[in-house]
Amino acid sequence: MSWKNIGRICAVLVVVLLFIFIKKRSMDLFELDGNLILIFLSLTFSIIGLFYFLYQKIKVLKILKDENLYLKNENKQLPELNKKLGHWKSSNEKITEKHNRLAVNYENLKKIFDREFFNIEAISSLAADIKLIDFDASIKFLTEKKQPAFKEAKRIGELKTETKIQKEQYHQMLYKYEALLNTFPELTKYTDDFKSIKELKDFSNIESFQENFDRTRYYLSDDEYLQLSEDERNQMALDNYCKNRKSNWQIGRDYEMYCGWRYAQNNFKVQYFGIERKLSDLGRDLIAIKGDNHFVIQCKYWSKEKVIHEKYIFQHFGTSKAYGFEQPKNINVRPVFITNIKLSDTAKRFAKELKIEVKELYEMEEFPRIKCNINKENNTKIYHLPFDQQYDRTQIYLQGEFFASTVKEAVDAGFRRAFRYRGD
């Protein structure tokens, strides 16, 4: 209850008591002693109300005093807060300046890359400038402060010039190194130590190097490659290739190989059209031939969440017809669509109307991947691993040629791996 309400109650009581006092006296119902009691009670309540009022006033004064002390302490801290604020403002200005410089350098970099031709030297210089922003900020601070330090600013400027030269040379070397490794990934196995780098002297040109580079090294550690026998390391590299996670292109390639192998098991002569021609295959991944029947096959290995729609059926029908126009009249062209997932109902209906054979939910299983090929010119028996340079171009359809599951199976059949991995 507030002090105002207490005061109001006491005032009401005084009025009531006075009213009773006057009423009683006029009726002569009380003697003098009763009147005195009423007066005493009235004074008592009045005094209580007064003291409560004073108590509330003192309490308010104390709160005001505490607030005043708090404000004084805050005023004492204002200089320190202003100092921090000035520091934050200065830091923010520096950050803004760096941001502006980065924005300018970014625009310059964009202009360089937008050109048809750009050189490593220009990019290296720009990269060095970006990393030397702090030097520029220091120079600006030293020359613009209240007591400029021009001598120190000059020294930092000279240091920046020297540092920029070193950073440009570093970036040029780094960019050229990365460009070479991206263009010729075979070099990655020759850059770990000086002994490996010296081995590159044995090759007269990059073509010779690529022809003689053994890609099993991608799938083996250096110790494994050096310590295992040739057959052991070839088999381990093949096992690691099969187990490793593959790109979508590699998975699609394996699926085409698997489908082709399945047809070859049924005495079809299989041409791996898609693997050999890649984007120029016109949607004809495999051509499986038996007699006068040419099966034009498209293979789609997609995510389980997807569905084959009718446009792919139309495309395959078109490319199969185009293939038929290129063949003699006695050739019977039969389009086949193979996929590991389902076709939409509309796609199935059109495939039936267009007489396209559909094999859906056609899963890929393990299959032999080593191509055992016989050289037509000298009858040399050579096997190729899936990652060898000539693997995709090698066709398996002559008498005595086959797919082997293991290196031992190929070796026992009289085949050896090519001396040059791009051929023989």
Phi, psi and omega per residue, in radians:
M1 nan 2.332 -3.109
S2 -1.366 2.815 -3.135
W3 -1.137 -0.502 3.105
K4 -1.118 -0.730 3.123
N5 -1.146 -0.691 3.105
I6 -1.070 -0.792 -3.139
G7 -1.055 -0.723 3.137
R8 -1.100 -0.727 3.138
I9 -1.099 -0.758 3.139
C10 -1.098 -0.707 3.136
A11 -1.104 -0.702 3.125
V12 -1.118 -0.733 3.139
L13 -1.085 -0.724 3.138
V14 -1.079 -0.769 3.140
V15 -1.086 -0.761 -3.128
V16 -1.093 -0.776 -3.116
L17 -1.129 -0.718 3.112
L18 -1.101 -0.691 3.123
F19 -1.088 -0.765 3.124
I20 -1.114 -0.724 -3.128
F21 -1.040 -0.816 -3.122
I22 -1.143 -0.735 -3.115
K23 -1.088 -0.787 -3.091
K24 -1.176 -0.693 -3.097
R25 -1.160 -0.645 -3.123
S26 -1.209 -0.471 -3.128
M27 -1.642 -0.077 3.135
D28 0.994 0.633 3.130
L29 -1.535 -0.383 3.125
F30 -1.979 2.598 2.970
E31 -1.441 -3.053 -3.109
L32 -1.096 -0.634 -3.091
D33 -1.100 -0.690 3.110
G34 -1.122 -0.664 3.110
N35 -1.125 -0.679 3.127
L36 -1.127 -0.665 3.130
I37 -1.084 -0.756 3.141
L38 -1.104 -0.703 3.114
I39 -1.123 -0.707 -3.121
F40 -1.127 -0.778 3.137
L41 -1.111 -0.696 3.139
S42 -1.091 -0.786 3.131
L43 -1.122 -0.670 -3.120
T44 -1.068 -0.861 3.131
F45 -1.102 -0.628 3.135
S46 -1.137 -0.746 3.140
I47 -1.134 -0.737 3.118
I48 -1.047 -0.802 3.116
G49 -1.055 -0.704 -3.140
L50 -1.130 -0.792 -3.138
F51 -1.113 -0.713 3.123
Y52 -1.111 -0.680 3.093
F53 -1.083 -0.785 3.122
L54 -1.123 -0.651 3.136
Y55 -1.085 -0.760 3.130
Q56 -1.130 -0.682 3.111
K57 -1.113 -0.737 3.123
I58 -1.103 -0.701 3.139
K59 -1.080 -0.760 3.116
V60 -1.112 -0.704 3.121
L61 -1.102 -0.668 3.116
K62 -1.124 -0.753 3.117
I63 -1.072 -0.741 3.116
L64 -1.093 -0.667 3.131
K65 -1.120 -0.785 3.125
D66 -1.084 -0.703 3.119
E67 -1.115 -0.664 3.134
N68 -1.125 -0.743 3.100
L69 -1.093 -0.730 3.139
Y70 -1.074 -0.750 3.134
L71 -1.130 -0.644 3.092
K72 -1.095 -0.748 3.117
N73 -1.115 -0.692 3.116
E74 -1.118 -0.674 3.120
N75 -1.112 -0.615 3.111
K76 -1.136 -0.561 -3.092
Q77 -1.482 -0.192 -3.107
L78 -1.001 -0.768 3.118
P79 -1.019 -0.725 3.141
E80 -1.160 -0.709 3.114
L81 -1.132 -0.696 3.098
N82 -1.108 -0.626 3.125
K83 -1.146 -0.787 3.112
K84 -1.117 -0.691 3.134
L85 -1.072 -0.714 3.102
G86 -1.103 -0.682 3.117
H87 -1.139 -0.766 3.126
W88 -1.113 -0.681 3.136
K89 -1.116 -0.736 3.125
S90 -1.111 -0.746 3.125
S91 -1.114 -0.698 3.131
N92 -1.118 -0.660 3.111
E93 -1.136 -0.675 3.116
K94 -1.143 -0.744 3.121
I95 -1.090 -0.749 3.121
T96 -1.075 -0.713 3.126
E97 -1.108 -0.760 3.114
K98 -1.094 -0.724 3.140
H99 -1.066 -0.753 3.133
N100 -1.113 -0.705 3.135
R101 -1.154 -0.713 3.104
L102 -1.102 -0.684 3.130
A103 -1.095 -0.738 3.130
V104 -1.114 -0.795 3.138
N105 -1.131 -0.618 3.107
Y106 -1.108 -0.759 3.117
E107 -1.103 -0.677 3.096
N108 -1.122 -0.742 3.130
L109 -1.106 -0.716 3.125
K110 -1.091 -0.714 3.128
K111 -1.091 -0.674 -3.137
I112 -1.115 -0.796 -3.095
F113 -1.287 -0.392 3.120
D114 -1.300 -0.309 3.129
R115 -1.315 2.752 3.114
E116 -1.222 -0.499 -3.130
F117 -2.290 2.322 3.017
F118 -2.488 2.682 -3.092
N119 -2.010 2.782 -3.090
I120 -1.140 -0.570 -3.109
E121 -1.097 -0.737 -3.135
A122 -1.140 -0.736 3.130
I123 -1.153 -0.716 3.141
S124 -1.094 -0.724 3.121
S125 -1.104 -0.747 3.139
L126 -1.129 -0.753 3.123
A127 -1.074 -0.672 3.105
A128 -1.138 -0.731 3.116
D129 -1.055 -0.719 -3.127
I130 -1.092 -0.698 -3.104
K131 -1.393 -0.109 -3.122
L132 -1.911 0.364 3.134
I133 -1.061 -0.658 -3.118
D134 -1.049 -0.597 3.092
F135 -1.080 -0.800 -3.135
D136 -1.103 -0.696 3.129
A137 -1.121 -0.697 3.131
S138 -1.150 -0.748 3.133
I139 -1.080 -0.760 3.140
K140 -1.112 -0.731 3.135
F141 -1.098 -0.781 -3.089
L142 -1.163 -0.564 -3.095
T143 -1.535 -0.317 -3.062
E144 -1.909 -0.061 3.132
K145 -1.284 2.989 -3.036
K146 -1.013 -0.685 3.086
Q147 -2.060 1.506 -3.033
P148 -1.015 2.526 3.090
A149 -2.007 1.364 -3.034
F150 -1.169 -0.598 -3.133
K151 -1.131 -0.795 3.132
E152 -1.166 -0.662 3.102
A153 -1.087 -0.680 3.107
K154 -1.135 -0.719 3.140
R155 -1.094 -0.728 3.135
I156 -1.170 -0.631 3.087
G157 -1.084 -0.741 3.103
E158 -1.141 -0.692 3.112
L159 -1.119 -0.675 3.117
K160 -1.087 -0.773 -3.134
T161 -1.053 -0.784 3.136
E162 -1.120 -0.749 -3.127
T163 -1.157 -0.661 -3.138
K164 -1.089 -0.719 3.116
I165 -1.036 -0.794 -3.134
Q166 -1.126 -0.748 -3.130
K167 -1.191 -0.648 3.086
E168 -1.066 -0.796 3.137
Q169 -1.098 -0.699 3.121
Y170 -1.099 -0.833 -3.114
H171 -1.166 -0.653 3.091
Q172 -1.054 -0.791 3.128
M173 -1.103 -0.755 -3.116
L174 -1.125 -0.813 -3.104
Y175 -1.152 -0.711 3.118
K176 -1.144 -0.698 3.121
Y177 -1.088 -0.828 -3.135
E178 -1.161 -0.651 3.121
A179 -1.116 -0.717 3.123
L180 -1.130 -0.748 -3.116
L181 -1.202 -0.597 3.097
N182 -1.225 -0.631 -3.141
T183 -1.338 -0.700 -3.129
F184 -2.194 1.399 -3.066
P185 -1.071 -0.316 3.116
E186 -1.061 -0.456 -3.091
L187 -1.185 -0.321 -3.082
T188 -1.037 -0.499 -3.123
K189 -1.417 -0.015 -3.097
Y190 -2.094 0.264 -3.046
T191 -2.049 0.134 -3.087
D192 -1.418 -0.488 -3.113
D193 -2.656 2.907 -3.087
F194 -1.189 -0.524 3.131
K195 -1.104 -0.745 3.127
S196 -1.187 -0.667 -3.141
I197 -1.101 -0.639 -3.133
K198 -1.123 -0.466 3.134
E199 -1.105 -0.438 -3.119
L200 -1.158 -0.337 3.130
K201 -1.154 -0.321 -3.127
D202 -1.291 -0.175 -3.098
F203 -1.911 2.352 -3.075
S204 -1.439 -0.440 -3.136
N205 -2.703 2.982 -3.062
I206 -1.196 -0.561 3.120
E207 -1.107 -0.751 3.106
S208 -1.114 -0.679 3.118
F209 -1.111 -0.791 -3.127
Q210 -1.146 -0.638 -3.141
E211 -1.139 -0.568 -3.058
N212 -1.771 0.028 3.137
F213 -1.387 2.258 -3.128
D214 -1.592 1.950 -3.070
R215 -1.302 -0.070 3.002
T216 -1.074 -0.370 -3.123
R217 -1.163 -0.348 3.046
Y218 -1.178 -0.444 -3.003
Y219 -1.991 0.171 3.125
L220 -2.310 2.649 2.986
S221 -1.319 2.873 3.137
D222 -1.071 -0.678 3.128
D223 -1.135 -0.754 3.121
E224 -1.083 -0.751 -3.105
Y225 -1.112 -0.670 -3.070
L226 -1.428 -0.545 -3.014
Q227 -1.614 -0.515 -3.101
L228 -1.388 2.714 3.030
S229 -1.254 2.939 -3.077
E230 -1.043 -0.828 -3.117
D231 -1.149 -0.662 -3.131
E232 -1.165 -0.759 -3.110
R233 -1.262 -0.575 3.075
N234 -1.116 -0.723 -3.141
Q235 -1.195 -0.741 3.134
M236 -1.129 -0.692 3.107
A237 -1.107 -0.703 3.101
L238 -1.120 -0.765 3.124
D239 -1.072 -0.770 -3.135
N240 -1.158 -0.650 3.091
Y241 -1.064 -0.764 -3.117
C242 -1.181 -0.592 -3.094
K243 -1.441 -0.516 -3.062
N244 -1.139 2.666 3.063
R245 -1.196 2.382 -3.043
K246 -1.970 2.786 3.051
S247 -1.317 2.914 3.107
N248 -1.041 -0.650 3.117
W249 -1.115 -0.765 -3.137
Q250 -1.137 -0.673 3.117
I251 -1.134 -0.773 3.105
G252 -1.084 -0.684 3.110
R253 -1.110 -0.784 3.120
D254 -1.084 -0.658 -3.126
Y255 -1.155 -0.711 3.079
E256 -1.100 -0.725 3.124
M257 -1.115 -0.706 -3.138
Y258 -1.124 -0.812 3.134
C259 -1.083 -0.721 3.121
G260 -1.118 -0.702 3.126
W261 -1.104 -0.686 3.129
R262 -1.095 -0.702 3.094
Y263 -1.183 -0.676 3.138
A264 -1.091 -0.540 3.108
Q265 -1.155 -0.370 3.110
N266 -1.764 0.473 3.021
N267 1.171 0.502 3.002
F268 -1.564 2.542 2.933
K269 -1.535 2.051 -2.978
V270 -1.907 2.224 2.997
Q271 -1.840 2.147 -3.133
Y272 -1.510 1.331 -3.007
F273 -1.119 -0.786 -3.080
G274 -1.213 -0.720 -3.118
I275 -1.149 -0.686 -3.084
E276 -1.321 -0.729 -3.047
R277 -1.720 -0.200 3.102
K278 0.956 -2.068 -3.042
L279 -1.196 -0.228 -3.130
S280 -1.642 0.269 -3.065
D281 -1.406 -0.199 3.141
L282 1.022 0.507 3.110
G283 1.429 0.136 3.112
R284 -1.782 1.606 -3.072
D285 -1.283 -0.736 -3.117
L286 -2.325 2.532 2.934
I287 -2.090 1.900 -3.132
A288 -1.809 2.116 -3.001
I289 -2.046 2.298 3.008
K290 -2.526 1.908 -3.081
G291 1.162 -2.261 3.134
D292 -1.593 0.045 -3.118
N293 -1.677 2.139 3.079
H294 -1.988 1.992 3.130
F295 -1.647 2.026 3.101
V296 -1.620 1.975 -2.931
I297 -2.022 2.299 2.977
Q298 -1.974 2.339 -3.093
C299 -2.013 2.233 3.134
K300 -2.205 1.945 3.060
Y301 -1.920 1.806 -3.024
W302 -2.133 3.014 3.076
S303 -1.099 2.554 -3.088
K304 -1.071 -0.424 -3.085
E305 -1.344 -0.242 -3.072
K306 -1.570 2.941 3.105
V307 -2.370 2.441 3.092
I308 -1.393 2.119 -3.138
H309 -1.717 2.995 -2.960
E310 -1.137 -0.406 -3.083
K311 -1.089 -0.576 3.128
Y312 -1.232 -0.559 3.068
I313 -1.160 -0.772 3.113
F314 -1.063 -0.782 -3.126
Q315 -1.067 -0.758 -3.109
H316 -1.206 -0.611 3.074
F317 -1.083 -0.756 -3.137
G318 -1.111 -0.808 -3.098
T319 -1.227 -0.524 3.079
S320 -1.187 -0.718 3.089
K321 -1.101 -0.743 3.130
A322 -1.083 -0.682 3.092
Y323 -1.094 -0.718 3.139
G324 -1.100 -0.608 3.126
F325 -1.111 -0.450 -3.094
E326 -1.493 -0.161 -3.049
Q327 -1.781 2.810 3.048
P328 -1.044 2.803 -3.044
K329 -1.164 -0.437 -3.099
N330 -1.413 -0.056 -3.127
I331 -1.457 2.292 3.116
N332 -1.743 1.899 -3.096
V333 -1.615 2.204 -3.106
R334 -2.214 1.967 3.138
P335 -1.327 2.457 3.125
V336 -2.329 2.362 3.116
F337 -2.102 2.067 -3.092
I338 -2.039 2.316 3.131
T339 -2.627 2.716 3.113
N340 -1.536 -0.073 -3.128
I341 -2.108 -2.967 -3.083
K342 -1.692 2.734 3.005
L343 -1.662 2.647 3.032
S344 -1.187 2.805 -3.139
D345 -1.045 -0.686 3.129
T346 -1.135 -0.726 3.126
A347 -1.097 -0.719 3.119
K348 -1.093 -0.739 -3.113
R349 -1.105 -0.764 3.131
F350 -1.203 -0.643 3.121
A351 -1.079 -0.692 3.114
K352 -1.159 -0.764 -3.135
E353 -1.144 -0.608 -3.093
L354 -1.585 0.057 3.104
K355 1.048 0.791 3.054
I356 -1.770 2.133 3.100
E357 -1.255 2.251 -3.098
V358 -2.036 2.286 3.016
K359 -2.129 1.697 3.133
E360 -1.735 2.848 -3.062
L361 0.955 0.659 -3.120
Y362 -1.603 1.636 -3.016
E363 -1.373 2.644 3.104
M364 -1.588 2.234 3.094
E365 -1.940 3.066 3.089
E366 -1.150 2.489 -3.115
F367 -2.639 2.753 3.131
P368 -1.177 2.361 -3.034
R369 -2.021 -0.211 -3.098
I370 -1.429 2.133 3.138
K371 -1.552 2.034 3.111
C372 -1.737 1.877 -2.974
N373 -2.019 2.535 3.118
I374 -1.935 2.175 3.122
N375 -1.200 2.171 -3.069
K376 -1.157 -0.550 -3.040
E377 -1.321 -0.757 -3.067
N378 -2.173 0.138 3.129
N379 1.047 0.409 3.091
T380 -1.268 2.327 -3.135
K381 -1.636 2.073 -3.058
I382 -2.284 2.412 3.035
Y383 -1.947 2.621 -3.119
H384 -2.155 2.345 3.049
L385 -1.513 2.745 -3.026
P386 -0.991 -0.416 -3.091
F387 -1.767 0.062 3.116
D388 -1.242 2.700 -3.008
Q389 -1.114 -0.583 -3.080
Q390 -1.753 0.165 -3.040
Y391 -1.053 -0.861 -3.058
D392 -1.153 -0.527 -3.096
R393 -1.462 -0.240 -3.083
T394 -1.395 2.154 3.121
Q395 -1.764 2.474 -3.136
I396 -2.041 1.769 3.078
Y397 -2.718 -0.136 3.106
L398 -1.315 2.806 3.087
Q399 -1.073 2.232 3.132
G400 1.671 -0.245 3.089
E401 -1.507 2.597 -3.118
F402 -2.880 3.016 3.024
F403 -1.721 2.233 3.125
A404 -1.827 2.580 3.132
S405 -1.486 -0.567 -3.103
T406 -2.301 2.810 3.083
V407 -1.101 -0.686 -3.140
K408 -1.053 -0.723 3.128
E409 -1.083 -0.713 3.132
A410 -1.199 -0.771 -3.122
V411 -1.142 -0.734 3.141
D412 -1.112 -0.461 3.117
A413 -1.499 0.060 3.066
G414 1.635 0.228 3.132
F415 -1.713 2.582 3.047
R416 -2.213 2.778 3.080
R417 -1.317 2.541 -3.077
A418 -1.042 2.450 3.083
F419 -1.098 -0.736 2.996
R420 -1.837 2.262 -2.970
Y421 -1.353 -0.113 3.046
R422 -1.663 -0.005 -3.121
G423 2.906 -2.396 -3.122
D424 -2.329 nan nan
